[in-house]
Amino acid sequence: MPQSLLIISRQAPWAGPSAREALDIALAGGAFDLPLAMLFLDDGVFQLLPEQQPTAVQQKDLTANLQALPMFGVEALYVAERSLQERGLQTHPMNLPVQMLDDSALTALIDRYDQVITL
Amino acid sequence: MKFAIALFAPPHAPSSRRALRFAQAALAGGHEIVRLFFYQDGVHSAASNPVCPQDELDLSGEWREFVRDQGLDAVVCIAAALRRGVLDAQEAERYQRSAVNLQAPWELSGLGQLHEATQLADRLICFGGP
């Protein structure tokens, strides 16, 4: 049985390379067909907003890479309900099919995975 | 127990020192380290150029000695390293850069090495991150 890995992405998309580098771990693991999940937590939820304008800060858009996750076999995608609430984004459209988790579901998710990486 | 150790923090961050002390303690306790994987700003801890005042902790130097003495598998993520200017001779030549700041015992490789280490280990221990 391969070990399962949960990647928790906590940084806003334009707050430095963390969002991209967390995503790169997921995409690399997907290419190896490993049991992976990705959780967007805290400012990481900003990655899911469809209205990104990265050219205004001379950055590349991450959205296309994010949307490649299911194609790489990473279909277990989650977002923390509390993080959305805190930012007034609970009913906001998302650019990915993510499942919203409340606090207890979040705990259960982290428990369920063998290994966790937080970036 | 078999540990995979990932470091994400820069050398001056406390978690970088903790990672080294953890790794030393793991081996001293009879455990195995299947791989060290340096990612994000952790790649700077593998760079050979930092010069420390004599009475300060030389973390990069200690890492290098530790990895060499213990014969550890020590991988630096190539994409993270290139982005931050940490290059071995081959990459410096490939990208026509004048400085080389990564040598053995470190090896540049891809994120697949992190996933492989995670599969080989009982526990993945991460240092740094937000």
gemmi code that builds the backbone of each chain (N, CA, C; Angstrom):
import gemmi

chains = {
    "A": [
        ("MET", (0.841, -1.214, 0.000), (0.000, 0.000, 0.000), (0.869, 1.255, 0.000)),
        ("PRO", (0.750, 2.097, -1.020), (1.521, 3.345, -0.962), (1.014, 4.247, 0.167)),
        ("GLN", (1.929, 5.037, 0.703), (1.551, 5.973, 1.764), (0.816, 7.157, 1.141)),
        ("SER", (-0.238, 7.591, 1.804), (-1.002, 8.718, 1.278), (-0.421, 10.034, 1.819)),
        ("LEU", (-0.555, 11.062, 1.013), (0.049, 12.351, 1.366), (-0.966, 13.475, 1.188)),
        ("LEU", (-1.095, 14.278, 2.238), (-1.953, 15.465, 2.191), (-1.057, 16.697, 2.116)),
        ("ILE", (-1.295, 17.528, 1.120), (-0.530, 18.765, 0.984), (-1.439, 19.919, 1.390)),
        ("ILE", (-1.019, 20.654, 2.400), (-1.814, 21.779, 2.881), (-1.176, 23.073, 2.383)),
        ("SER", (-1.928, 23.804, 1.576), (-1.413, 25.028, 0.971), (-2.017, 26.229, 1.691)),
        ("ARG", (-1.168, 27.023, 2.354), (-1.670, 28.054, 3.264), (-1.345, 29.475, 2.822)),
        ("GLN", (-0.697, 29.621, 1.674), (-0.253, 30.959, 1.286), (-1.071, 31.493, 0.101)),
        ("ALA", (-1.268, 32.803, 0.104), (-1.949, 33.454, -1.014), (-1.094, 33.281, -2.278)),
        ("PRO", (-1.751, 33.314, -3.444), (-1.005, 33.014, -4.671), (0.123, 34.001, -4.965)),
        ("TRP", (0.011, 35.253, -4.502), (1.047, 36.232, -4.858), (1.862, 36.648, -3.640)),
        ("ALA", (1.940, 35.768, -2.653), (2.690, 36.081, -1.435), (4.074, 35.431, -1.455)),
        ("GLY", (4.596, 35.164, -2.631), (5.878, 34.466, -2.732), (5.663, 33.131, -3.416)),
        ("PRO", (6.714, 32.316, -3.473), (6.621, 31.086, -4.278), (5.891, 29.921, -3.612)),
        ("SER", (5.402, 30.088, -2.388), (4.863, 28.933, -1.655), (3.681, 28.252, -2.338)),
        ("ALA", (2.748, 29.066, -2.864), (1.567, 28.475, -3.495), (1.999, 27.604, -4.673)),
        ("ARG", (2.891, 28.152, -5.492), (3.370, 27.400, -6.658), (4.141, 26.155, -6.214)),
        ("GLU", (4.956, 26.311, -5.178), (5.803, 25.186, -4.783), (4.989, 24.074, -4.102)),
        ("ALA", (3.908, 24.449, -3.428), (3.016, 23.426, -2.861), (2.323, 22.675, -3.998)),
        ("LEU", (1.873, 23.441, -4.980), (1.205, 22.848, -6.136), (2.149, 21.916, -6.909)),
        ("ASP", (3.401, 22.326, -7.023), (4.385, 21.494, -7.741), (4.550, 20.130, -7.071)),
        ("ILE", (4.490, 20.098, -5.736), (4.592, 18.808, -5.032), (3.414, 17.926, -5.431)),
        ("ALA", (2.222, 18.536, -5.466), (1.029, 17.764, -5.805), (1.105, 17.249, -7.247)),
        ("LEU", (1.511, 18.119, -8.157), (1.566, 17.713, -9.570), (2.612, 16.619, -9.787)),
        ("ALA", (3.748, 16.752, -9.107), (4.797, 15.730, -9.232), (4.295, 14.390, -8.695)),
        ("GLY", (3.612, 14.426, -7.561), (3.098, 13.185, -6.964), (2.013, 12.558, -7.819)),
        ("GLY", (1.181, 13.409, -8.428), (0.131, 12.911, -9.302), (0.717, 12.155, -10.485)),
        ("ALA", (1.851, 12.665, -10.975), (2.505, 12.014, -12.105), (2.982, 10.609, -11.732)),
        ("PHE", (3.259, 10.381, -10.434), (3.676, 9.049, -9.973), (2.485, 8.206, -9.509)),
        ("ASP", (1.281, 8.750, -9.706), (0.086, 7.979, -9.389), (-0.045, 7.670, -7.900)),
        ("LEU", (0.387, 8.591, -7.057), (0.335, 8.368, -5.609), (-0.980, 8.899, -5.043)),
        ("PRO", (-1.442, 8.309, -3.937), (-2.677, 8.797, -3.312), (-2.453, 10.130, -2.616)),
        ("LEU", (-2.901, 11.188, -3.260), (-2.633, 12.546, -2.791), (-3.916, 13.319, -2.611)),
        ("ALA", (-3.864, 14.275, -1.693), (-4.960, 15.231, -1.578), (-4.363, 16.600, -1.352)),
        ("MET", (-5.140, 17.628, -1.668), (-4.686, 18.978, -1.432), (-5.761, 19.727, -0.655)),
        ("LEU", (-5.314, 20.429, 0.385), (-6.224, 21.219, 1.211), (-5.799, 22.685, 1.153)),
        ("PHE", (-6.746, 23.559, 0.842), (-6.474, 24.994, 0.829), (-6.958, 25.561, 2.155)),
        ("LEU", (-6.017, 26.161, 2.881), (-6.280, 26.601, 4.249), (-5.761, 28.032, 4.413)),
        ("ASP", (-6.353, 28.757, 5.344), (-5.932, 30.140, 5.617), (-5.872, 30.945, 4.310)),
        ("ASP", (-4.803, 31.729, 4.100), (-4.734, 32.546, 2.884), (-4.632, 31.705, 1.606)),
        ("GLY", (-4.366, 30.409, 1.756), (-4.325, 29.518, 0.593), (-5.632, 29.507, -0.179)),
        ("VAL", (-6.738, 29.854, 0.496), (-8.045, 29.852, -0.199), (-8.082, 30.903, -1.317)),
        ("PHE", (-7.254, 31.934, -1.207), (-7.238, 32.971, -2.263), (-6.806, 32.394, -3.612)),
        ("GLN", (-6.079, 31.258, -3.583), (-5.676, 30.621, -4.847), (-6.888, 30.169, -5.657)),
        ("LEU", (-8.015, 29.970, -4.962), (-9.189, 29.386, -5.615), (-10.099, 30.423, -6.261)),
        ("LEU", (-9.793, 31.693, -6.099), (-10.664, 32.721, -6.661), (-10.441, 32.845, -8.161)),
        ("PRO", (-11.529, 32.951, -8.921), (-11.382, 32.996, -10.376), (-10.906, 34.342, -10.935)),
        ("GLU", (-10.913, 35.389, -10.119), (-10.621, 36.716, -10.684), (-9.149, 37.122, -10.557)),
        ("GLN", (-8.245, 36.204, -10.747), (-6.823, 36.543, -10.605), (-6.379, 37.466, -11.739)),
        ("GLN", (-5.578, 38.468, -11.387), (-4.986, 39.336, -12.414), (-3.479, 39.393, -12.200)),
        ("PRO", (-2.819, 38.281, -12.427), (-1.397, 38.188, -12.068), (-0.498, 39.131, -12.861)),
        ("THR", (-0.921, 39.517, -14.051), (-0.029, 40.373, -14.848), (0.162, 41.729, -14.173)),
        ("ALA", (-0.810, 42.137, -13.340), (-0.683, 43.413, -12.641), (0.501, 43.404, -11.668)),
        ("VAL", (0.904, 42.226, -11.234), (2.087, 42.129, -10.365), (3.196, 41.317, -11.041)),
        ("GLN", (3.181, 41.328, -12.370), (4.205, 40.669, -13.188), (4.428, 39.212, -12.766)),
        ("GLN", (3.324, 38.497, -12.564), (3.419, 37.080, -12.196), (2.687, 36.244, -13.235)),
        ("LYS", (2.977, 34.945, -13.192), (2.256, 34.011, -14.055), (1.020, 33.521, -13.327)),
        ("ASP", (-0.027, 33.272, -14.082), (-1.256, 32.770, -13.467), (-1.094, 31.312, -13.036)),
        ("LEU", (-1.496, 31.046, -11.795), (-1.415, 29.684, -11.267), (-2.648, 28.858, -11.626)),
        ("THR", (-3.709, 29.561, -12.043), (-5.001, 28.893, -12.181), (-4.931, 27.684, -13.121)),
        ("ALA", (-4.235, 27.858, -14.257), (-4.154, 26.756, -15.218), (-3.464, 25.553, -14.575)),
        ("ASN", (-2.411, 25.811, -13.786), (-1.702, 24.715, -13.109), (-2.606, 24.036, -12.080)),
        ("LEU", (-3.371, 24.869, -11.361), (-4.302, 24.313, -10.374), (-5.333, 23.418, -11.058)),
        ("GLN", (-5.830, 23.911, -12.181), (-6.868, 23.166, -12.875), (-6.328, 21.891, -13.515)),
        ("ALA", (-4.992, 21.787, -13.585), (-4.391, 20.559, -14.120), (-4.399, 19.441, -13.083)),
        ("LEU", (-4.667, 19.773, -11.814), (-4.602, 18.759, -10.748), (-5.433, 17.506, -11.056)),
        ("PRO", (-6.720, 17.657, -11.424), (-7.498, 16.450, -11.719), (-6.907, 15.642, -12.879)),
        ("MET", (-6.320, 16.341, -13.868), (-5.705, 15.630, -14.992), (-4.492, 14.825, -14.548)),
        ("PHE", (-3.844, 15.291, -13.466), (-2.699, 14.569, -12.913), (-3.155, 13.543, -11.873)),
        ("GLY", (-4.434, 13.315, -11.803), (-4.947, 12.302, -10.882), (-5.150, 12.795, -9.458)),
        ("VAL", (-4.996, 14.098, -9.220), (-5.232, 14.638, -7.881), (-6.650, 15.204, -7.845)),
        ("GLU", (-7.566, 14.354, -7.413), (-8.971, 14.756, -7.432), (-9.518, 15.061, -6.047)),
        ("ALA", (-8.762, 14.667, -5.019), (-9.190, 14.931, -3.640), (-8.752, 16.346, -3.275)),
        ("LEU", (-9.647, 17.314, -3.501), (-9.328, 18.725, -3.302), (-10.288, 19.315, -2.274)),
        ("TYR", (-9.711, 19.927, -1.244), (-10.530, 20.408, -0.134), (-10.224, 21.861, 0.186)),
        ("VAL", (-11.221, 22.523, 0.761), (-11.008, 23.887, 1.243), (-11.625, 23.988, 2.640)),
        ("ALA", (-10.966, 24.752, 3.497), (-11.453, 24.916, 4.868), (-12.555, 25.967, 4.900)),
        ("GLU", (-13.716, 25.538, 5.374), (-14.878, 26.425, 5.437), (-14.581, 27.655, 6.303)),
        ("ARG", (-13.909, 27.411, 7.419), (-13.619, 28.517, 8.336), (-12.729, 29.579, 7.670)),
        ("SER", (-11.742, 29.110, 6.878), (-10.858, 30.065, 6.201), (-11.649, 30.919, 5.217)),
        ("LEU", (-12.614, 30.291, 4.530), (-13.463, 31.046, 3.594), (-14.319, 32.056, 4.361)),
        ("GLN", (-14.913, 31.574, 5.450), (-15.779, 32.443, 6.267), (-15.015, 33.669, 6.754)),
        ("GLU", (-13.830, 33.431, 7.282), (-13.028, 34.522, 7.850), (-12.723, 35.588, 6.803)),
        ("ARG", (-12.722, 35.171, 5.538), (-12.385, 36.103, 4.451), (-13.615, 36.533, 3.651)),
        ("GLY", (-14.790, 36.160, 4.134), (-16.029, 36.553, 3.458), (-16.195, 35.913, 2.098)),
        ("LEU", (-15.689, 34.700, 1.936), (-15.688, 34.064, 0.615), (-16.531, 32.798, 0.553)),
        ("GLN", (-17.372, 32.588, 1.565), (-18.037, 31.295, 1.678), (-18.920, 30.959, 0.479)),
        ("THR", (-19.528, 31.976, -0.116), (-20.415, 31.690, -1.247), (-19.785, 32.125, -2.575)),
        ("HIS", (-18.512, 32.442, -2.522), (-17.817, 32.929, -3.716), (-17.565, 31.780, -4.693)),
        ("PRO", (-17.681, 32.018, -6.014), (-17.340, 30.938, -6.957), (-15.857, 30.564, -6.848)),
        ("MET", (-15.560, 29.299, -7.110), (-14.193, 28.791, -7.016), (-13.744, 28.315, -8.397)),
        ("ASN", (-12.444, 28.371, -8.640), (-11.947, 27.959, -9.957), (-11.630, 26.460, -10.042)),
        ("LEU", (-11.918, 25.730, -8.957), (-11.643, 24.285, -8.898), (-12.800, 23.588, -8.199)),
        ("PRO", (-13.074, 22.331, -8.544), (-14.112, 21.593, -7.806), (-13.569, 21.137, -6.453)),
        ("VAL", (-13.727, 21.995, -5.431), (-13.203, 21.667, -4.097), (-14.355, 21.342, -3.152)),
        ("GLN", (-14.062, 20.467, -2.208), (-15.058, 20.106, -1.202), (-14.804, 20.936, 0.054)),
        ("MET", (-15.873, 21.560, 0.553), (-15.727, 22.422, 1.725), (-15.811, 21.594, 3.003)),
        ("LEU", (-14.863, 21.804, 3.923), (-14.824, 21.013, 5.148), (-14.940, 21.909, 6.379)),
        ("ASP", (-15.793, 21.506, 7.321), (-15.840, 22.240, 8.584), (-14.707, 21.737, 9.483)),
        ("ASP", (-14.601, 22.330, 10.676), (-13.453, 22.043, 11.530), (-13.281, 20.563, 11.852)),
        ("SER", (-14.402, 19.878, 12.144), (-14.250, 18.474, 12.544), (-13.899, 17.605, 11.333)),
        ("ALA", (-14.437, 17.966, 10.165), (-14.091, 17.219, 8.947), (-12.618, 17.435, 8.588)),
        ("LEU", (-12.130, 18.623, 8.918), (-10.725, 18.963, 8.664), (-9.805, 18.085, 9.509)),
        ("THR", (-10.172, 17.951, 10.775), (-9.393, 17.102, 11.688), (-9.387, 15.666, 11.174)),
        ("ALA", (-10.562, 15.201, 10.756), (-10.672, 13.821, 10.270), (-9.827, 13.629, 9.008)),
        ("LEU", (-9.815, 14.643, 8.154), (-9.026, 14.565, 6.911), (-7.540, 14.400, 7.231)),
        ("ILE", (-7.048, 15.268, 8.118), (-5.617, 15.230, 8.453), (-5.269, 13.887, 9.104)),
        ("ASP", (-6.177, 13.364, 9.901), (-5.990, 12.058, 10.549), (-5.898, 10.920, 9.542)),
        ("ARG", (-6.654, 11.056, 8.469), (-6.804, 9.972, 7.508), (-5.554, 9.784, 6.647)),
        ("TYR", (-4.759, 10.819, 6.504), (-3.586, 10.726, 5.626), (-2.344, 10.296, 6.402)),
        ("ASP", (-1.504, 9.473, 5.751), (-0.301, 8.975, 6.419), (0.691, 10.098, 6.677)),
        ("GLN", (0.889, 10.950, 5.661), (1.886, 12.014, 5.770), (1.248, 13.348, 5.395)),
        ("VAL", (1.775, 14.407, 5.981), (1.242, 15.747, 5.711), (2.402, 16.707, 5.449)),
        ("ILE", (2.254, 17.509, 4.415), (3.221, 18.594, 4.156), (2.439, 19.904, 4.162)),
        ("THR", (2.903, 20.873, 4.932), (2.250, 22.185, 4.960), (3.197, 23.228, 4.409)),
        ("LEU", (2.712, 23.946, 3.394), (3.556, 25.012, 2.818), (2.762, 26.318, 2.744)),
    ],
    "B": [
        ("MET", (13.130, 3.307, 13.459), (12.165, 3.906, 12.543), (12.885, 4.589, 11.370)),
        ("LYS", (12.224, 4.569, 10.222), (12.827, 5.226, 9.047), (12.207, 6.611, 8.868)),
        ("PHE", (13.079, 7.615, 8.847), (12.605, 8.993, 8.690), (12.990, 9.557, 7.326)),
        ("ALA", (12.052, 10.300, 6.741), (12.405, 11.206, 5.645), (12.311, 12.604, 6.246)),
        ("ILE", (13.309, 13.429, 5.988), (13.326, 14.767, 6.585), (13.311, 15.814, 5.480)),
        ("ALA", (12.318, 16.691, 5.542), (12.219, 17.770, 4.550), (12.452, 19.098, 5.251)),
        ("LEU", (13.246, 19.934, 4.625), (13.525, 21.260, 5.188), (13.068, 22.337, 4.204)),
        ("PHE", (12.251, 23.245, 4.704), (11.711, 24.321, 3.861), (12.223, 25.702, 4.268)),
        ("ALA", (12.863, 25.799, 5.429), (13.229, 27.099, 6.000), (14.644, 27.508, 5.604)),
        ("PRO", (14.909, 28.817, 5.554), (16.267, 29.295, 5.246), (17.210, 29.016, 6.417)),
        ("PRO", (18.538, 29.061, 6.167), (19.510, 28.660, 7.196), (19.397, 29.456, 8.499)),
        ("HIS", (19.003, 30.744, 8.417), (18.969, 31.550, 9.638), (17.691, 31.340, 10.443)),
        ("ALA", (16.753, 30.541, 9.928), (15.515, 30.280, 10.664), (15.766, 29.205, 11.718)),
        ("PRO", (15.149, 29.350, 12.891), (15.360, 28.350, 13.940), (15.019, 26.929, 13.494)),
        ("SER", (14.039, 26.776, 12.604), (13.654, 25.413, 12.228), (14.743, 24.710, 11.425)),
        ("SER", (15.631, 25.476, 10.810), (16.720, 24.858, 10.074), (17.700, 24.194, 11.054)),
        ("ARG", (17.980, 24.895, 12.142), (18.850, 24.320, 13.181), (18.175, 23.103, 13.816)),
        ("ARG", (16.863, 23.242, 14.056), (16.128, 22.123, 14.667), (16.151, 20.888, 13.777)),
        ("ALA", (16.062, 21.116, 12.474), (16.085, 19.984, 11.534), (17.401, 19.219, 11.665)),
        ("LEU", (18.492, 19.970, 11.734), (19.810, 19.334, 11.864), (19.906, 18.581, 13.182)),
        ("ARG", (19.471, 19.212, 14.264), (19.561, 18.550, 15.579), (18.653, 17.321, 15.626)),
        ("PHE", (17.504, 17.421, 14.989), (16.600, 16.268, 14.936), (17.268, 15.115, 14.179)),
        ("ALA", (17.858, 15.449, 13.037), (18.506, 14.425, 12.208), (19.641, 13.755, 12.990)),
        ("GLN", (20.434, 14.570, 13.701), (21.535, 14.009, 14.487), (20.999, 13.101, 15.596)),
        ("ALA", (19.925, 13.566, 16.242), (19.348, 12.786, 17.340), (18.727, 11.491, 16.826)),
        ("ALA", (18.132, 11.546, 15.638), (17.505, 10.346, 15.070), (18.564, 9.255, 14.854)),
        ("LEU", (19.706, 9.660, 14.262), (20.761, 8.666, 14.024), (21.352, 8.184, 15.342)),
        ("ALA", (21.558, 9.113, 16.272), (22.122, 8.748, 17.583), (21.197, 7.773, 18.307)),
        ("GLY", (19.905, 7.871, 18.045), (18.932, 6.988, 18.686), (18.732, 5.673, 17.940)),
        ("GLY", (19.572, 5.435, 16.927), (19.506, 4.161, 16.214), (18.490, 4.117, 15.094)),
        ("HIS", (17.930, 5.268, 14.734), (16.969, 5.311, 13.637), (17.702, 5.521, 12.308)),
        ("GLU", (16.917, 5.414, 11.249), (17.499, 5.549, 9.916), (16.918, 6.783, 9.232)),
        ("ILE", (17.747, 7.479, 8.462), (17.236, 8.598, 7.649), (17.307, 8.152, 6.191)),
        ("VAL", (16.150, 7.979, 5.575), (16.171, 7.474, 4.200), (16.601, 8.570, 3.215)),
        ("ARG", (16.268, 9.808, 3.536), (16.699, 10.910, 2.663), (16.446, 12.240, 3.353)),
        ("LEU", (17.357, 13.169, 3.076), (17.096, 14.577, 3.413), (16.643, 15.231, 2.120)),
        ("PHE", (15.586, 16.029, 2.194), (15.137, 16.727, 0.992), (14.994, 18.208, 1.328)),
        ("PHE", (15.789, 19.043, 0.646), (15.753, 20.487, 0.901), (14.953, 21.165, -0.211)),
        ("TYR", (13.942, 21.905, 0.214), (13.003, 22.515, -0.730), (12.760, 23.958, -0.296)),
        ("GLN", (12.140, 24.736, -1.151), (11.876, 26.153, -0.880), (13.174, 26.827, -0.417)),
        ("ASP", (13.095, 27.699, 0.616), (14.305, 28.393, 1.067), (15.297, 27.464, 1.762)),
        ("GLY", (14.874, 26.229, 2.011), (15.780, 25.239, 2.588), (16.979, 24.955, 1.700)),
        ("VAL", (16.855, 25.237, 0.402), (17.972, 24.964, -0.521), (19.211, 25.776, -0.138)),
        ("HIS", (18.991, 26.939, 0.519), (20.134, 27.779, 0.898), (21.025, 27.104, 1.948)),
        ("SER", (20.457, 26.168, 2.700), (21.267, 25.481, 3.713), (22.266, 24.519, 3.083)),
        ("ALA", (22.043, 24.193, 1.822), (22.973, 23.295, 1.144), (24.056, 24.080, 0.391)),
        ("ALA", (23.867, 25.386, 0.261), (24.822, 26.196, -0.502), (26.147, 26.297, 0.254)),
        ("SER", (27.226, 26.326, -0.511), (28.549, 26.272, 0.117), (29.152, 27.650, 0.357)),
        ("ASN", (28.489, 28.719, -0.069), (29.117, 30.031, 0.015), (28.948, 30.835, 1.297)),
        ("PRO", (27.978, 30.535, 2.156), (27.859, 31.373, 3.353), (29.163, 31.402, 4.168)),
        ("VAL", (29.514, 32.597, 4.609), (30.699, 32.758, 5.454), (30.216, 33.248, 6.811)),
        ("CYS", (30.444, 32.460, 7.852), (29.960, 32.809, 9.188), (31.088, 33.364, 10.033)),
        ("PRO", (30.801, 34.363, 10.873), (31.803, 34.777, 11.857), (32.199, 33.562, 12.703)),
        ("GLN", (33.463, 33.533, 13.128), (34.003, 32.327, 13.778), (33.237, 31.890, 15.023)),
        ("ASP", (32.644, 32.882, 15.723), (31.974, 32.512, 16.977), (30.477, 32.284, 16.777)),
        ("GLU", (30.050, 32.155, 15.506), (28.633, 31.884, 15.259), (28.457, 30.498, 14.623)),
        ("LEU", (27.275, 29.980, 14.788), (26.975, 28.654, 14.248), (27.008, 28.684, 12.713)),
        ("ASP", (27.829, 27.809, 12.148), (27.913, 27.693, 10.695), (27.025, 26.524, 10.267)),
        ("LEU", (25.751, 26.836, 10.039), (24.775, 25.773, 9.821), (25.030, 25.014, 8.515)),
        ("SER", (25.309, 25.757, 7.441), (25.565, 25.088, 6.160), (26.754, 24.144, 6.298)),
        ("GLY", (27.791, 24.636, 6.997), (28.989, 23.820, 7.204), (28.686, 22.579, 8.021)),
        ("GLU", (27.876, 22.746, 9.060), (27.523, 21.591, 9.904), (26.706, 20.559, 9.136)),
        ("TRP", (25.765, 21.071, 8.326), (24.965, 20.154, 7.499), (25.884, 19.340, 6.591)),
        ("ARG", (26.811, 20.065, 5.956), (27.688, 19.414, 4.979), (28.503, 18.298, 5.650)),
        ("GLU", (29.071, 18.636, 6.807), (29.878, 17.656, 7.536), (29.032, 16.453, 7.955)),
        ("PHE", (27.841, 16.759, 8.457), (26.939, 15.701, 8.938), (26.559, 14.752, 7.801)),
        ("VAL", (26.174, 15.340, 6.683), (25.759, 14.522, 5.537), (26.915, 13.655, 5.048)),
        ("ARG", (28.099, 14.276, 4.997), (29.260, 13.549, 4.493), (29.664, 12.436, 5.473)),
        ("ASP", (29.770, 12.777, 6.756), (30.209, 11.794, 7.756), (29.259, 10.610, 7.841)),
        ("GLN", (27.973, 10.885, 7.701), (26.985, 9.819, 7.867), (26.644, 9.141, 6.538)),
        ("GLY", (27.205, 9.672, 5.446), (26.928, 9.097, 4.127), (25.447, 9.132, 3.780)),
        ("LEU", (24.797, 10.255, 4.087), (23.350, 10.348, 3.875), (23.001, 10.672, 2.427)),
        ("ASP", (21.810, 10.278, 2.054), (21.236, 10.627, 0.768), (20.633, 12.028, 0.941)),
        ("ALA", (21.240, 13.034, 0.320), (20.839, 14.416, 0.570), (20.511, 15.099, -0.751)),
        ("VAL", (19.241, 15.387, -0.937), (18.772, 15.911, -2.223), (18.292, 17.345, -2.062)),
        ("VAL", (18.675, 18.175, -3.012), (18.211, 19.559, -3.074), (17.311, 19.661, -4.302)),
        ("CYS", (16.115, 20.191, -4.129), (15.189, 20.282, -5.255), (15.758, 21.201, -6.332)),
        ("ILE", (15.851, 20.672, -7.525), (16.527, 21.419, -8.594), (15.742, 22.680, -8.984)),
        ("ALA", (14.409, 22.587, -9.072), (13.631, 23.758, -9.487), (13.719, 24.860, -8.437)),
        ("ALA", (13.597, 24.477, -7.154), (13.683, 25.457, -6.069), (15.085, 26.062, -6.009)),
        ("ALA", (16.098, 25.249, -6.270), (17.486, 25.710, -6.190), (17.815, 26.684, -7.327)),
        ("LEU", (17.398, 26.340, -8.542), (17.684, 27.220, -9.686), (17.055, 28.589, -9.460)),
        ("ARG", (15.808, 28.590, -9.008), (15.079, 29.827, -8.754), (15.805, 30.716, -7.743)),
        ("ARG", (16.545, 30.083, -6.820), (17.202, 30.831, -5.741), (18.706, 30.960, -5.935)),
        ("GLY", (19.186, 30.579, -7.108), (20.609, 30.773, -7.397), (21.528, 29.786, -6.716)),
        ("VAL", (21.028, 28.598, -6.417), (21.891, 27.547, -5.856), (22.172, 26.556, -6.983)),
        ("LEU", (23.420, 26.583, -7.489), (23.742, 25.827, -8.700), (24.948, 24.926, -8.492)),
        ("ASP", (24.874, 23.725, -9.037), (26.076, 22.894, -9.083), (26.804, 23.195, -10.395)),
        ("ALA", (27.954, 22.551, -10.579), (28.793, 22.883, -11.735), (28.032, 22.670, -13.049)),
        ("GLN", (27.279, 21.595, -13.093), (26.556, 21.264, -14.327), (25.498, 22.320, -14.672)),
        ("GLU", (24.760, 22.765, -13.672), (23.707, 23.769, -13.913), (24.315, 25.136, -14.208)),
        ("ALA", (25.417, 25.464, -13.532), (26.085, 26.744, -13.795), (26.536, 26.791, -15.254)),
        ("GLU", (27.022, 25.665, -15.729), (27.469, 25.612, -17.116), (26.268, 25.693, -18.067)),
        ("ARG", (25.216, 24.948, -17.727), (24.031, 24.921, -18.580), (23.417, 26.308, -18.743)),
        ("TYR", (23.380, 27.073, -17.652), (22.743, 28.395, -17.700), (23.752, 29.533, -17.789)),
        ("GLN", (25.014, 29.183, -18.043), (26.060, 30.203, -18.255), (26.154, 31.152, -17.060)),
        ("ARG", (26.199, 30.583, -15.855), (26.386, 31.402, -14.658), (27.822, 31.241, -14.172)),
        ("SER", (28.367, 32.336, -13.581), (29.791, 32.328, -13.243), (30.088, 31.633, -11.916)),
        ("ALA", (29.059, 31.448, -11.062), (29.341, 30.905, -9.730), (28.705, 29.530, -9.523)),
        ("VAL", (29.469, 28.665, -8.869), (28.967, 27.348, -8.461), (28.925, 27.347, -6.941)),
        ("ASN", (27.789, 27.067, -6.348), (27.719, 27.068, -4.879), (27.050, 25.817, -4.318)),
        ("LEU", (27.073, 24.754, -5.087), (26.563, 23.484, -4.558), (27.485, 22.355, -5.020)),
        ("GLN", (27.986, 21.597, -4.049), (28.870, 20.477, -4.372), (28.404, 19.229, -3.637)),
        ("ALA", (29.108, 18.126, -3.912), (28.887, 16.913, -3.117), (29.114, 17.289, -1.652)),
        ("PRO", (28.429, 16.703, -0.711), (27.582, 15.511, -0.816), (26.151, 15.783, -1.283)),
        ("TRP", (25.848, 17.032, -1.665), (24.486, 17.338, -2.078), (24.264, 16.968, -3.527)),
        ("GLU", (23.037, 16.629, -3.825), (22.704, 16.278, -5.194), (21.445, 17.037, -5.604)),
        ("LEU", (21.459, 17.647, -6.776), (20.262, 18.311, -7.292), (19.377, 17.272, -7.971)),
        ("SER", (18.117, 17.268, -7.623), (17.184, 16.353, -8.292), (15.765, 16.891, -8.150)),
        ("GLY", (14.796, 16.131, -8.655), (13.420, 16.632, -8.723), (12.555, 16.240, -7.540)),
        ("LEU", (11.328, 16.731, -7.579), (10.367, 16.486, -6.499), (9.983, 15.004, -6.383)),
        ("GLY", (10.231, 14.245, -7.427), (9.976, 12.808, -7.367), (10.750, 12.166, -6.214)),
        ("GLN", (11.915, 12.758, -5.900), (12.749, 12.244, -4.811), (12.085, 12.447, -3.451)),
        ("LEU", (11.312, 13.519, -3.335), (10.567, 13.751, -2.090), (9.469, 12.693, -1.955)),
        ("HIS", (8.772, 12.443, -3.053), (7.703, 11.447, -3.009), (8.257, 10.050, -2.752)),
        ("GLU", (9.395, 9.748, -3.388), (9.992, 8.426, -3.169), (10.390, 8.262, -1.703)),
        ("ALA", (11.007, 9.328, -1.143), (11.433, 9.272, 0.261), (10.229, 9.071, 1.174)),
        ("THR", (9.138, 9.750, 0.847), (7.913, 9.630, 1.650), (7.392, 8.196, 1.620)),
        ("GLN", (7.542, 7.556, 0.472), (7.083, 6.168, 0.362), (7.990, 5.196, 1.111)),
        ("LEU", (9.296, 5.521, 1.146), (10.261, 4.610, 1.779), (10.271, 4.744, 3.292)),
        ("ALA", (9.830, 5.915, 3.790), (9.954, 6.207, 5.219), (8.702, 5.797, 5.987)),
        ("ASP", (8.882, 5.594, 7.290), (7.724, 5.426, 8.174), (7.112, 6.790, 8.475)),
        ("ARG", (7.976, 7.785, 8.600), (7.512, 9.131, 8.941), (8.223, 10.164, 8.079)),
        ("LEU", (7.456, 11.118, 7.611), (8.032, 12.291, 6.964), (7.984, 13.422, 7.992)),
        ("ILE", (9.149, 13.994, 8.291), (9.196, 15.093, 9.256), (9.591, 16.361, 8.508)),
        ("CYS", (8.739, 17.381, 8.572), (8.993, 18.624, 7.835), (9.417, 19.726, 8.817)),
        ("PHE", (10.381, 20.512, 8.399), (10.818, 21.661, 9.192), (10.658, 22.917, 8.355)),
        ("GLY", (10.048, 23.927, 8.947), (9.812, 25.176, 8.231), (8.416, 25.191, 7.655)),
        ("GLY", (8.189, 26.046, 6.713), (6.827, 26.241, 6.216), (6.156, 27.309, 7.054)),
        ("PRO", (4.958, 27.706, 6.649), (4.314, 28.842, 7.319), (3.814, 28.477, 8.720)),
    ],
}
model = gemmi.Model(1)
for chain_id, residues in chains.items():
    chain = gemmi.Chain(chain_id)
    for i, (resn, *xyz) in enumerate(residues, 1):
        res = gemmi.Residue()
        res.name, res.seqid = resn, gemmi.SeqId(i, " ")
        for name, pos in zip(("N", "CA", "C"), xyz):
            atom = gemmi.Atom()
            atom.name, atom.element = name, gemmi.Element(name[0])
            atom.pos, atom.b_iso = gemmi.Position(*pos), 0.0
            res.add_atom(atom)
        chain.add_residue(res)
    model.add_chain(chain)
structure = gemmi.Structure()
structure.add_model(model)
structure.setup_entities()
